[in-house]
Amino acid sequence: MDTRSVTKETGGARRPGILGSLRHRIGQGELGPLPIVVGMAAIWIYFQLQDSNFLSSRNLTFLLLQMTVTGTVATGIVLVLLLGEIDLSAGSVTGLSAAILGVLLVQEHQPLWLAVVVMLVVAALIGAAQGSIAAFVGVPAFVVTLAGMLGWLGMQLWVLGPNGSINVSDPSLTLLFTTYVPPILGWAGGITLVAAYAGVRLNANRQRRRLRLSTTPWTKLLVRPSLVAVLVLVSVGILNQWRGVPLAVLILLLMVAAIDLLLTRTSFGQHVFAVGGNPEAARRAGINLAAVRVTIFAMCALMAGVAGLMTVSRSFAASTQTGGGTLLLEAIAAAVIGGTSLFGGRGSVWSAPLGALVMASLANGLDLTGESAAIKYVVEMIVLLVAVTVDALARRGRATAGR
């Protein structure tokens, strides 16, 4: 009997295999984290072949610490990119926050907890003010945050004063970058993370079954948790060979996980993706566009403030160089390289640490191989252009598929 007639008579349909599903996702621009994972593997294999120390536990620890500040700023950048906006002031907010922290701790002799609260509140208010101007006045966010980039840099210089640098030696603050999680706690945390991720996927599939919606087969459902388990547990094992999981990295991952839950498990998160995907449709659905924009810009600036805290902890100082240089550009590049769309409405906050890890891997590997700063910038340019091209092609694929 013809199998096509059986399928037609029974109303069934063949489920595409793994390769067929992959071709379908590529055709519709639904690549997910696949490009970044493949790219990361290629980068690590290449530099390991060039220098056997690249994947050592000591170097990987330094690599992870190197990407924390950029990853923190990039997390905030991802939020505004989801709205189809941009924040060019994040680097200056990082610098100003660090300056406020340094002045309060060293010159005003305030307790650490109060200094941290003040700097974070100031950062959030800056973001809320910029978001309000963009949302209520109608000035493009690009222009508002460009002005902020200049203005908050000036405020940073004014707060620091003529010396331009404040040394910070508070032992409680410096512990952030000098503390490592004990191996047993690292293993416990890794196993808990994998179990939680698998539980979330299983629960989502169970809810879809209850609602009589299409569900993912078990063979495919367990693929991602298995990959996450391998990645997490192998990483913990390697890091435990030296000092353990760095506390700063753990804090970054916890912040990203909390924001991811906010975006994927709450109505506010649905509103963010709706506004970024189609603002007019979101407005007609009754979503308060202004409130969403103000909140997201405040969160972006808040993450920049946290990056200021991390920078002071890592460098033991707040200076005119804090938040400057290529920090903003690298954070934007990390967000895009990690897979967040420049066109709004699509992406994941996890793209921030992933993209930052790619940037740090490139910088670290090129340092080990003795390449100059000129080569670093050229390589980062190529990687960024490839990421943007993939994003544009994915968007074209979705448009062709009518999505």
N, C-alpha and C positions, 0 to 999 in steps of 0.2 A: 504494500500500500504506500502511496505517495505521502511522505511525511508532511509536505506542505498542505495536503488536504486535511490531514489529521489536525494540524495546528489551526487551520481555518475552521474546522468543524467544532473543535473544543474551545475555540476562542482564546487559546493559549498563545503565548509568545515566548520565543526563546530568549533567555537571558544572555546578554553578550558576555563573552569571556573577558579575562583580565585585559588582554591585548585589545579586544574590541572596545571595551569600556574606555581604555586609555586613548584610543584613536578618537572616540566620540568626544571625550573631554577636551582633547587638543583642538578638535574642529570647532568646538563652541567656546574656546578660550577659558575653559575651567581647569587650569593647570594646578591650582592650589600651591602647596609648598614644594612641588616636585622640582622646578628649576633651581631653587635655592639649595635644595638638598644635593642635587647632582653637582651644582657648581661648587658647593662646599667640599664635597668629596674630592673633586678634581684638584682644587686648590691645595688641600691637605696632602694628597698623594704626591703632587708635584714638589712641594716644598720638603716633604719628608725624603724624597729621592735626592734632593739637593743638599739637605743637611739632616742627618739622623737625629739631631737634637730637637727638631721641630715638634714632634709628637711626644716628647718627654713630659713627665708629670710636672716638672718645674716650669718648663716653657709654657705649657698649656695653662698653668695657673696664672702666670704673668699675662698671658694672652687674654684670659677671661677678665682679669682685673683691668687690663688696658681698655676693654670695651664697655665697662660699666657706665662711665660718665656719658659716652656717646649714646649707649643704649637707653639710658634714662631720658636724655633729651629727645631721642628718636621716638620714644614711646609717646611723648606729648605731640610730636610732629605727626605721628600716625593718626591721632585723634582728629586733628584739623584737616588732614588729607581725606579722611573719611567723609568730611563735609564738602570736599571739593575746594577747600581753602588752603591757605599757607600762612605760617607764622614766621616772619623773618627776625623777630625780636628775641627768640628763645636764647640765643647765645648771650646777648646783652643782659637778659634777665638772670641768667646763670651767674654772670659776673657781678651784677648788682647784689644779688642774694648773698653771694660769698663775701662781698665787701661789708654788707650789713652784719653778717654773722661775725666777721673778724672784729669789727668796731665794737659790737656789743660785748664780745667775750674779753677782748684785750684792753680796750680803752675805757669801756663803761663797767667792766667787771661784773657783768650780769651772769646769772646761772645759765648753764648750757641749755636746759629745757626751754627757758624763756627766750633765749636768743634764737633757737631753732623755730619756735612758734612764731616769733615776730617776722623772721625772714620768709617763712612759708606763707604767712598771711599777706605780707606785702607782695610776694610773687603772684598769689592768687588774685589779689585786687588789681594788679597790673593787667593780668589777662582778662579779667572781667571788664575792666575799663576799655581795653582795646576791642573786645568782643562787642561791647555795647555801642561803641562808635560805628563799628561795621554793621551791626544789626539794626540799630534805630536811626542812625543818621544816613546810612547808605553808602558810606565811604568804603571802597574796596579794601578787603582785609590786607591785601598786598601792600597798599599804600599806608594803611594805619600801622601795620607792624614794621614797615620800612622806617617810618618816622620813629617808632618805638625803639628800633635797633640803634638809631643815632642818639635819641634822647636818654635812654636808660644807660647807654655807654657813658654819656656825659655825667649822669648821676653817679655812676660807679666811680668815675675819676674824682668827683667832688666828695663822695663819702670817704674814699681812701685818703684824701688829702695830699699834701705835697710829697710825702715819702713814696706814695704809690704802691706800698706793700706793707702788709701786717703779718707778722709771724704768729701762728697759732699753735700752741703746744698743749692744749687741754687733753689729758690722757684719755678721757672718756670719748672724745671725738675721734682721736687718732686710732682708737680701737676698731673703728669701722673697717679700715683697710688693713689692719694687722691681725685680725682675728680669723681663725679658721674653725670650721665645725669639726668636732671629734669624729673619727671614722665611723664609730657605731651609730652616731646620730645621722651621719651622711647616708649610710646604708638604709637606716629607718626612713629618712625623709625621701630617698629615691624610690623605695618600695611603695611608700604611701602615695607618692605622686603618680606612679604608674597605676596603682590600684584605683585611685580617684579618677584618673582619665578613662580607664576601661569602664568603670562604673557609670560615668556620665554617658558614654557612648551606648552602653547596654540599656540604660534607662531611657535614653532618647528613642532607641529602636523599639523598646517595650511600649512606650507611649504611642508611637506611630501605629503599632499593631493594634493597640486598644482602640484607636480612632479609625481603624480599617484603612490605613494609608499604606503605601508601598514601603516595604522594609528592606534593609540590607541583609543579604545572606550571611550566615555565620562565618563562612570562609573569608569573606571580604571585611566583615565587621571587626575581626580580630587582627587584621593586617596592621592598622595604624597603632593600636596598643602594643603590638609586638615590636614594631619598629621603635616606638617611644621607649619601651622597656630596654631594648638593646642600647639605644643612645644614652639614656639616663644612667643605667647601671654600669655600663662600660666607662662613662665619664666619671662617675663617682669612684669607681675602682682605680682609674688612672690618677685622679686628684688625691686619693687617699695614700698613694705611694709616696707623696711628698709631705704635705702638711694637712691635707683635707680640703673640703669645699670652702672657698673664701666666703666670709660672712657678707661682704658687699654684693657678691654675685647672687647669693641666696636672697638678699633683700630685694634686688632688682627683679628676680624671677617671681617673688611673692607679690610685688606691686603689679607686675604685668598680669599675673594670674587673677588678681582682684579686679583689675580693669577689664580683663577679658570676660569675667563673669558678669560685670556690669553691662557690657555691650551685648552679650549673647543670651543672658538670662533675665533681663529686665525690659520693661516697656520703654524706658529711656534709651536703652541700646537700640531697640527697634526704631525709635524715632530718629536716632543719629543716622542709621543706614538709610532710612526713608528720605531724610532731608538731603543727604549726600547723593542719593540715587535720582530723585526727582523732587526738587523743592516745591514746585507748584502742586503736584499731586499730594505731597505731604501737607501743604497748607490747606488744601481742600478737604483733607481727611481730619482736619481739626488739630493738627500738631502746631504747637507754638514754636515757630521757627526761631524767633529772637531768643527765647529762653534756652533753646538747645545750643545755639551758637555761642551765647554768652557763657554758658556752663562749660562747653568744650574748650573755649579759649582760656578760661580760668584754669581748667585742668591741665592744659598744655603748659601754661606759665608755672603752675604748681610743680609739675615734673621738672621744669627748668630750675626751679628753686631747690628741689631735691638734688639735682645735679650739682648745684653750687655747694651744697653741704658735702657731697661726696668729693668734690674737687679739693675743698679745704682739708678734708680728712686725709686725702691721698698726698697732697703736696705740703701739708703743714703750714699753709699760708694762703692769704687772699691778696691778689695783686692785680695790676692793670691788665695782665695777660690772661687772667681767669675768664673763661667764657669766650675768649677771642680766638684769633687764628682761624683754623678751618673747622672748629667744632660745629658750628651751625650747618655748614655745607656737608660735613660728614654725617651729621644726624639726618638731614634730608635725604642724602644718598642712601643711608642705611635703611630708612623707611621704604624707599622706592625699591631698592635692591631686594629687600625682604619680601616684596610682593604686594605692597599696598598700592592701589591704583591712584594715579594723579588726577583722575577724572571724578573721583568721589564715589561713595556708596559701596565700594568693594575693598576688602582687605581684612587683616587681622592684626591685633595689637602685638601678637607674637612675632610679626615681621620685624619689629624694632630690634629685639635682641638678636634675631637671626641675621638681619642685615648688618648690625653692628659687629657681630662675630665675623662676618665675611670681611668687613673693612679692617678689623683688627688682625685677621689672619693674613691679609695681603701685606699690611704694614709690617707685621712681625716677621713674616717670611722673607720679605725683601730686605729687612734689616739683617737677618741671619745670613743672607746671601751677599751682603755688602753692596746692595744697590743704592744709588743716590736718591735724594728727595725728588729730583726731577723725574726719575723713572716711576717713583711711587705715584706721583700725581697723574702721570700719563696712564698708568695701569688703572687707577681709580676712575679716570675719565672713561676708559674703554668699558669697564665693568658697569658703570652707571648707564652708559649709552645702550649697552646690551639689555639691561633691566628695563629701561624706558621703552625700548623697541619691543620687547616681549609684552609689556603692558599694552602698548598701542595695538599690536597684532591680536592680543587676547580680546581687547575691546572691539576690534573689527570682527573677530570671530563671533562674539556675542551678538553684535548688530546683525550679522548675516543670518544667525540662527533665530533672530527675532526676539532676543531677550533684552 
